[in-house]
Amino acid sequence: MRSAPRPRSFAFAAYLVMLLGFLFLGLFVMSLAGGVDAPSWMFGLAMAGLFAGALTAFRMQIRLSEATRDSDVYVSSDPLTPPLRRTDVERYERTYRRAPAATAEIPPATEGTRLYKAA
């Protein structure tokens, strides 16, 4: 079994923090409507803090992804994509993707189609 290094997944933590932020958004709206006897500013501050924390964690994941772009390990910004080795990514691209130079150019439409005349 291959063992790729497992850097921290800030994006997964950000999704969880964002879910908590939505929970506090609901409590904030409910307390503003009078359904909760607690002061609503507490829920509003907690909601704003959680959304700011989620945004910070997403930015940290993007920076981690950009920092590992030239290294041997490729870290995606997607939290569900595990880190991959650069050699595995290149082997996949060679096997299942065509090289950009090998694709044939599609000649531009000159006449005969309604779409060409409409554009």
C-alpha positions in Angstrom: 0.0 0.0 0.0 1.3 3.4 -0.9 1.8 5.9 1.8 1.6 9.5 0.7 2.4 12.1 3.3 -0.8 13.3 5.0 -0.6 17.1 5.5 -3.3 18.8 7.5 -6.6 19.2 5.7 -7.6 22.8 6.5 -10.5 22.6 4.1 -12.2 19.7 5.9 -12.0 21.7 9.2 -13.3 24.7 7.4 -16.4 22.8 6.2 -17.1 21.7 9.8 -16.6 25.2 11.2 -18.9 26.5 8.4 -21.6 24.0 9.5 -21.3 25.3 13.0 -21.6 28.9 11.6 -24.9 28.0 9.9 -26.1 26.5 13.2 -25.4 29.8 14.9 -27.0 31.7 12.0 -30.2 29.8 12.7 -30.0 30.5 16.4 -29.3 34.2 15.7 -32.3 34.5 13.5 -34.5 32.6 15.9 -33.3 34.8 18.8 -34.1 37.9 16.8 -37.6 36.6 16.1 -38.1 36.1 19.8 -38.0 32.3 20.0 -35.0 32.2 22.4 -34.7 34.1 25.6 -31.0 34.6 25.3 -29.5 37.8 23.9 -29.1 37.6 20.2 -25.7 39.4 20.0 -24.0 36.4 21.5 -25.2 34.2 18.6 -24.3 36.9 16.1 -20.8 37.2 17.3 -20.3 33.5 17.4 -21.7 33.2 13.9 -19.4 35.9 12.5 -16.4 34.4 14.3 -17.1 30.9 12.9 -17.6 32.2 9.3 -14.3 34.2 9.6 -12.6 31.1 10.9 -13.9 29.0 8.0 -12.7 31.6 5.5 -9.3 31.6 7.1 -9.1 27.8 7.0 -10.0 27.8 3.3 -7.3 30.3 2.6 -4.8 28.3 4.5 -5.7 25.2 2.4 -5.3 27.2 -0.8 -1.8 28.4 0.3 -0.9 24.8 1.2 -2.0 23.6 -2.2 0.0 26.4 -3.9 3.1 25.7 -1.8 3.1 22.0 -2.8 2.6 22.7 -6.5 6.3 22.2 -7.4 7.1 19.5 -4.9 6.8 15.8 -5.2 3.5 15.7 -3.3 0.4 17.3 -4.9 -2.1 18.6 -2.4 -5.5 19.5 -3.8 -7.7 22.2 -2.4 -10.6 19.8 -2.3 -10.8 18.2 1.2 -12.0 14.9 -0.2 -9.0 14.4 -2.5 -6.1 12.8 -0.8 -2.6 14.0 -1.4 -1.0 12.3 -4.4 2.6 11.9 -5.5 3.5 13.9 -8.7 4.6 10.7 -10.4 1.2 9.1 -9.9 -0.5 12.2 -11.4 1.8 12.2 -14.4 1.3 8.5 -15.0 -2.5 9.1 -14.9 -2.3 11.9 -17.3 -0.1 9.9 -19.7 -2.5 6.9 -19.5 -5.9 8.6 -19.7 -5.4 12.2 -21.0 -4.1 13.2 -24.4 -1.2 15.6 -24.7 -2.4 19.1 -25.7 -0.2 19.0 -28.9 -1.6 15.7 -30.0 -5.2 17.0 -30.2 -6.4 17.8 -33.7 -7.5 21.4 -34.4 -11.1 21.8 -35.4 -11.3 24.0 -38.5 -13.5 27.1 -38.1 -16.9 26.9 -39.7 -17.0 29.0 -42.8 -20.5 28.5 -44.2 -23.5 26.2 -44.2 -24.6 26.2 -40.6 -27.3 28.4 -39.1 -25.3 28.8 -35.9 -22.4 30.3 -37.9 -24.8 32.8 -39.6 -26.5 33.6 -36.3 -23.2 34.5 -34.7 
